[in-house]
Amino acid sequence: MGTSHLSSPLASFKTQPLQKPSMLGMQRAPQVPSSTQWATFEETRQLHAHIIRTQFHHHPYPFLLGKSLYAQYNFIITSYTKNNSPEDAINVYLHMRSTGTPLDEFIIPSILKACAESQAGDQGTEVHGFVTKVGLGWDVFVQNSLMQMYSECRMVDSMRKVFDKMPERDVVSWGTLIGGYNSNRCFGEAADIIKEMHDAGVKPSEVTMINMINLFAGFGDPKIAKSMHGFVIKNQNGELHLSTNTALIDMYAKCGSLCPARRLFDELPERSIVSWTAMIAGYIHSGSLEEGIKLFQDMQNENVHPNEVTMLSMATECGNAAVLDFGKCLHAYMIKTGFNMSVVLVTALLDMYAKCGDIYSARFLFDRMSYKDVMCWTAMISGYARAGDLNRAYNLFVQMQNAKIKPNQVTLASMLSLCANGGALDIGKWVHACIDKHGLKGDMILTTALLDMYSKCGDLDKAEQVFAGAPDRDICMWNAMMSAFAMHGQGKNALKLFHQMERAGVRPNDITFIALLHACSHAGLLADGHQVFKRMIHEFALRPKVEHYGCMVDLLGRAGLLDKAYNLIERMPCRPNVVIWGTLLAACKLHGNTHLGELAAKSLIELEPDNCGYHVLLSNMYAAANRWGDVAEVRKKLKDQGIKKEPGFSSIEVNNSVHQFVMGDHSHPQAKKIQEMLAEMNKKLKSAGYIANTSVVLLNIDEEEKEIALANHSEKLAIAFGLISTTSNTPMRIVKNLRVCDDCHSATKLISKIYGRVIVVRDRNRFHHFKDGSCSCGDFW
């Protein structure tokens, strides 16, 4: 908004002298612009400065100026928020508090909106305490605003507490709670509230109804979609609004029910651009690309031109469905028609390319953007995170910091996820510092991501510290901490935490029991595992999924109860998958039961005939039983069918950089020093009595060549690099994409003793903490 034009809402104000009002209050405050005309950021700052300079808040006759003062403060707070400066809006509130300026029920919602916009949950909680103290906490408008703030700050439990304590609720209260649960992906809780609302005889508003439809769209269940449609018809008087019909079309499409979605679309007396967008996006979502393209053409033939929202929606769906060809067509259409390529739209295209695996095109768009906002940086970083390219993501994140762009929750969560997957503890610690620096310490999603990052990077103590320091915990955070204990083999601690969660009144879900059963399995807690499984079914009425049965098979297999494990598989109501049979095969190899092992291997090869890993397990089992003819047969089958082993790699983080190795790798800049350390390691291992387990090598080569191959496994290369690059008092943390082989496991135990080092290895199954010649897994993994 130009400052020289009379149309500017503060133009008249700027021509007035900034004078302190007389003691009689005869000088009036500058006229506040209409609430429909919002000031620019600079104009807002000028009005704010005027109030501070003239000391309106110290006026001895506030009853003469109070109304104008409230209006000015409310306008400033709202304008700051609308100009993406919610932190400044919060500072205005703090200034009002410090100067004793009264606040009323009209200004509080604006302050809460600013807290929500800046994800300042702690500050929002402080405002909540203040309004309760001064007696404004019972106003339904204020309470609805509190719920909305807590929802946007991901503080779901606090949102629910506000709702439960409300002496009076309107339809907006119910709608806010349902929408809050929906946006935080608490679908079960949202569904329960809808039932409560219905039982209470509250008729949903159109906005609430649309929130409900959007909720059930997330379930992806055609039967639920049909039931919801019936509920909408029953609770709406007369014809459905266009927006409600459009939401129904979107729901059906997301549930894969394209026929009823198209029927609703065709029956619309009038179609808005939103209706067209919903139907086209539905086709893309379901993979019906030809129908989507045809409808896109029909829309143009009916002289309905796509707007930015249409393009955003379709580009987003192309990314989510990984439909690159349609996405490229959209991009070409925009270029051909001279479509206005806003930052938001280019970011959506960038994100689409990244999600479809075309990271080169995504970066091409990114580098050519003249202006990049936080969403653009986040999309590119998330693209690298999705591609597993930690170093490029890290470098871009550093550039973002240098450009003074404040990262948002998604940026930081993407970085933490990437650090967790790559085992990059030092980079993860730096991201943690960024979270604290930008005032996002209380964010529940980021706290959970931090916990997950520390645990997956092998620092369980730090993960526990993050959990203990969390001001608020949802079920996801409890589950993450239990999963951390499970990964590290600390079953007793996982069970202890579960009992603590029960005392806190948090109801477990199916993921909770997967974590608990994993914990019992990895720690060999047979009786506790059985008890947990029974409680899940009988006490919490949760139906076990294939993942739960997999944990039970693992638990029984570890204990050597292979017949019971097989009987459980036979009785399962769901079809056993590769995880179930793979778990049984590993247990059969450990305990030498070749008969059941062959049954498991047969089922595995039927399900995934090209998976080399199962052939390796079968071969190792035969080798342990001295059935060398069968070992040779497995090797021949692999060769004849051209089945290749999944490439294994191991990575280690040193000085904020992740170094990755593959078997026999000589590409590292320090390859010569690494080979020298490998030779030293092998010499010391043999002196300690180590004998290479050549049975794990399926190549048709002689024994000496097999020993050389084993010595050059990727995890041994990573360990060698760690020994020459890190100090003796720091743990080495290594991430391997496959299961650690028997030989490397035995060798690493000895290396930890020979060199006096703690070596933490995360493989496909779990964590291995090697120290003083032993491993935390108890040689079962």
Secondary structure, DSSP 8 states (H G I E B T S, - for coil): --TTSTTSTTHHHHTS------TT--S-------TTS---HHHHHHHHHHHHHHTGGG-S-HHHHHHHHHHHHHHHHHHHHHTT-HHHHHHHHHHHHHTT----TTTHHHHHHHHHHTT-HHHHHHHHHHHHHTT-TT-HHHHHHHHHHHHHTT-HHHHHHHHHH-SS--HHHHHHHHHHHHHTT-HHHHHHHHHHHHHTT----HHHHHHHHHHHHTTT-HHHHHHHHHHHHHHS-SS--HHHHHHHHHHHHHTT-HHHHHHHHHH-SS--HHHHHHHHHHHHHTT-HHHHHHHHHHHHHTT----HHHHHHHHHHHHHTT-HHHHHHHHHHHHHHT----HHHHHHHHHHHHHTT-HHHHHHHHHT-SS--HHHHHHHHHHHHHHT-HHHHHHHHHHHHHTT----HHHHHHHHHHHHHHT-HHHHHHHHHHHHHTT-TT-HHHHHHHHHHHHHTT-HHHHHHHHHT-SS--HHHHHHHHHHHHHTT-HHHHHHHHHHHHHTT----HHHHHHHHHHHHHHT-HHHHHHHHHHHHHTS-----HHHHHHHHHHHHHTT-HHHHHHHHHH-SS---HHHHHHHHHHHHHHT-HHHHHHHHHHHHHH-TT-HHHHHHHHHHHHHTT-HHHHHHHHHHHHHHT------EEEEEETTEEEEEETT---STTHHHHHHHHHHHHHHHHHTT----GGG--SS--HHHHHHHHHT-HHHHHHHHHHHHS-TTS-EEEEESS---HHHHHHHHHHHHHTT--EEEE-SS-EEEEETTEETTTT--
